[in-house]
Amino acid sequence: MWTQTTDPTGQLWLSAVIAVIPIVVFLLCLMVFKLTGLVAGAIATVLQIIVAVWVFGMPVGSVLGAGLYGILTAVWPIAFIIVMAVWLYKIAVASGRFDVIRTSISGISPDQRIQVILIAFCFGAFLEGAAGFGVPIAICAALLVQLGFGALKAAMLCLIANVAAGAYGAIGIPVIVGAQVGEVPLAGLTFDMVIVLQWLTFVVPFILVIILDGWRGIRETWPLLIVTSLAYSAAQAGSSSSSAPSWRTSFPASWAWWRCSSWVACGSRSESIGKTARRSHSPQAGPSRPSTRPARRFFSRFS
C-alpha cells in the first residue's frame, strides 16, 4: 500500500508549484505553442509521470494502475457521452433538423436578447443535463452564430450561461463523482449544491443581457428575465429530492424554456415587438440605436 503525501518537499508552496507544472505546460502547449490536443496531452502525461515518481515517490505500478483507471474512466462514461451527443448533432445537421430548430427559435422572437436566453441559457442547460463536457456550448454557439451573433461573442455567452447548469451536467457525473470521492451522501451533497447555486442561477440571465445590450437591455427585458430566472431556480430547488442529479438541470431548463417562450408568444400579439427588435437588434443593424419606445410599451404590459 502506498499513501500519497501532499507535501513531499517539506515546503507546501513548492510542492504545489511542482504539482501544477503538468497542467501549466499543457495549457502553454495549447495556447502559446498551438500544438494539437493529443501532442499537448502526451507531453503533459510524461511530465505528470516524472513528477509523480520522482517528487511524490509514487511506485511505478501505482502510476500504471492510476493511468489505466483514468483511461477507462475517460472512455466510459465521459467519451461515450460526448461521442453520442456529437453523433446526434451531426445527424440533426445532415438531416436538416438543426435548421428546423434554428428556424423555430428565431420564429419565437427576432430580438437577440430573447434568443440568447432561450438558446444559451435554457436550451444550453437542457443539453448540459443530457451531454455536458462542452457539447452544449459548441451546439448553442453554432445556433447563435447562425442567428447573426459573432462567433467569439456567441462562445462567450454560452460559456457564461453554462455556469448555472454545469454542476449537474453530463447526467450528473460531476456531483456523483464528487460524492464518491468525498465519501458523502449523494442526496445531501446535491441538496447543499442547490442551495449554493440558487443565487447564481438567478443572476445569469441578467448577466447575459448586460453583456449583450448593457443596462438598457435590463430595463427593457427585466420582466422576461425575472420570469425565466424564477422558473429555472424554482424548478431546480423543487427537484432537490430527485435521486437523479441530471434531473436538476434538464427539468428546470425545460420548464424555464416553456415559461420564457410562452411569455414571449403571449406578448408577440403586439405589433411593435417585431419591428423594434428588428430595428434595434438585427445583425445588419448599424451602430445607431433608434428609439425603443414601442419595445418599452410591450414590456410594460408585463411589468
N, C-alpha and C positions, 0 to 999 in steps of 0.2 A: 504494500500500500504506500502510495506517495501522497503526501499532504502539501498542497501548494501554499507558499507563503507570499504575502502581498508586499513584503519589504525585504527582498533578498540582499540589497546593498547596504542596509542599515540607515540609509537616508531616504525617507519616504518620497521626497520630491524627485530625487534621482531615479528611484525605482519607477515612479510614474512616467518620467520623461522617457526612460528606456522602453517601457511597455507600450508607449504610444508611437514609437518610431515606425512600425509597420503600417499603421493607419495613415500617418503623415506622408510616408513615402508613396503609399497607394494613391492618395489624393493628388500629390505632386505629379505622379506619373500620368494621371488622367487630365488634370487641368493645365499643368505647365508644359510637360513634355509631349502631351497629346498622344499618348500610347493607347492601344486598344485595351478594352477591359480584361481580356484574357492575359495579355502580357503584364499589365499592371498588377493583376491578381496573382500571377505566378511570382513576380518579384516580391510582392508583399508576403506571400506564403513562405518563401525562402527566408526572408528576414524574420518572420514570426517563429520559424523553427529554430533559427540561430538564437534568438532572444530567449525562447522557452528552454532550450537545452543548456546554453552557456550561462545565462544570467540567472534564470529561475531554477536551474537544476532539475528540469523535468526529464524523466527517463525516456529514452528513445521509443520504447514500447508504448508508453503512455501518449507520446506525441503522435505515433502512428494510429493508435486507437482513437484518440480525440479527432484526428483528421478524418478517419473513416466515418466516425459518428457524425461529423459535420457535413460530410458529403451526402450521407444518407438522409440527413435532416433537410438538406438543401433540395434533394431530389423529391422527397416526399415529406410534407405536402407542399413546400414552397414552390418549387419549379413546376410541379404538376398543376397547381392553381394558376400560375402565370401563363403557362403554355395553353391551357384550356381557355382562359379569358382572351388571350390574343387570337387564338384559333376562332372563337366565336365572333370576335371583332372583324377578322378577315372575311369570314363567311358573310357577315352583315354588309360589309363593303362590296364584296363581289356580287352579292345578290341584289344590291340596290336598296336594301332595308335601312342602311345607315342614312341614305338620303331621305328616306321617309321620316326617320327620327328627326333629322335636322329640319325638314320642312314643317313637321308638326310643332316643333319647339318655336321656330321662327313665326309660325302662324298664331301662336298664343299672344305674342306681342313683339313688335319690331323694336321696342325700347331695349337697348343693350344692358341697361341696369337690371331689368327684369330677367333678361336672358342669362346673365351671369349668375343670378340667384337660382334660377331653375336648373341650369346646367352644372356650373361649378360647385354649387352648394348642395342642392337636392339630389340631382342625378349622380353627381360625383360621390356623395355619401352612400347612395344605394349600391353603386359599383364597388365602393370600398368594402362594404359588408360582404359582398359576394366574391371579390377577387383580391383587391389590395395590391401591395408591393409595387406601387407606381402605375399600375394599369389604369385606374380611374383618371389619374392626372393626364396620361397620354391620350386617352379616348376623349375626355371632356375638352382638353386643349384643342384637339383636332376639330371638334364640333364648333368651338368658339372661333377658330380661325376661319372655318367655312362660313361663319355668320358675319365675318368682317373684322374680327379682332386681330391685332398684331400678334405674331407668333410668340414673342417674348412676353408681352402683357398677358396673353392667354395662359401661358405656362405659369406665370407668377400668380395670377388669380386662382388658378386651380390648385396650386401648392398651398396657398393660404386657406382656401376653402376646405382643403383636406384635413386641416388641423382638427376640426370638430369630430371627424369620423375615424381618424387614424388609429385611435386606441383600441377600437373593436374591429379593425379591418381584417380581411382575409379569413373569414369565418371565425373570427375571434382568436386567431393564433397569438397575437401579442399578449393578451390578458391570460390566455390559457397557459402559455409557456411561462409567463411571469408568475402565475400562481404555483406552477410546478417547481420552478427554480427557487422561489421564495418560501416554498413549503407552507403556503397559507391557503385557506379555503377559497375556492373559486367564487362562490356566491358572495362571500364577504369582500373580496378584492373588487369584483365588478360593481358592487353597491357603493363602495368607497370611491371608485373612479367616476361613477355617475355624479356623485356629489361634487367632486372636484371639477368635473368638466362642464357643469351646467352654465356657469358664468361665461366660459369660453365659447360654448356653442351658441349662446345667445348673442354675443357681440360680433361673431364672424360675419354675418350678412351685412352688418353696418360697416365693418372694415372694408369689405369688398366694394361697397358703393362709394365709400370715401375715396378709395384708390381710383375708382373709375370716373367719378364725377364730382369729388370734393363734397363740401358741406351742402352745396346746392342740391346734390342728389339726395342727401339725407332729408333735407327739408321737403322735397317733393315726393319722396317714396317712403317716408317713415312708417305710415300705416301698414304698407305691404311688408316692410322689414320686421315690424313687431309681430304681425300675423305669422310669418314664416319662422321667426326665431322661437316664438312661444310654441308653435306646433311641433317643431323639432325637439326642443328642450323638454317639453311636457311629455311627449311620446317616449323620449329616451329615459326620462326619470320614471315614467309609469311602467316601463318594461324592465325595470331593475330586478324584478323577481323571476325573470325568464332564466332558464337553465342554459340557453344558447347565447353566448356573448354577441355573436354577429347579429342577433335579433335587435340589439340596441342601436345598430347602425342602419340596417335595411328597412326595418319598420318605421322608425322616425323619419327617415329620408322619404319614404313613400307617402307618409302622412303629410309631411311638410310640402312635398311636391303637389299633392292634391289640394291642400289649402291655398297654396300660392297661386296655382294655375286657375283654380275656381274663382279665387278673389279677382284675378285679372280678367277672367272671362266675364264675370259679373259686371265689372266696370267698363268692359270694352264696348258696351252699348253707346257710350258717349262718343260722339264723332270726333271730339278733339284729341283723344288719346293717340290715335294712329298718326294724325297729321303732326302733332307736336313731337312724337317720338321720332318720326322720320326726319323732321327738320333738324332736331337737336342732337340726335344720337345715331344717325345713319353713318356707315363707314365712309360715304362720299362727302359728308358734311365738311365744310371748310372750317377755318379757325374761328369765324364769327359765331356768336351764340345768340340766336334770335330769342324773342320774348317767349316765356314759358307759362304765360297766364292760363291758357287752356289746360295745360297739364296740372297746374295748381288747382284749378276748379275740379278737375277729375279726381285728384287725390283727396281734395277736401270733402268729397262725398262720403268718404270712409273715415274721416278723422273726427 
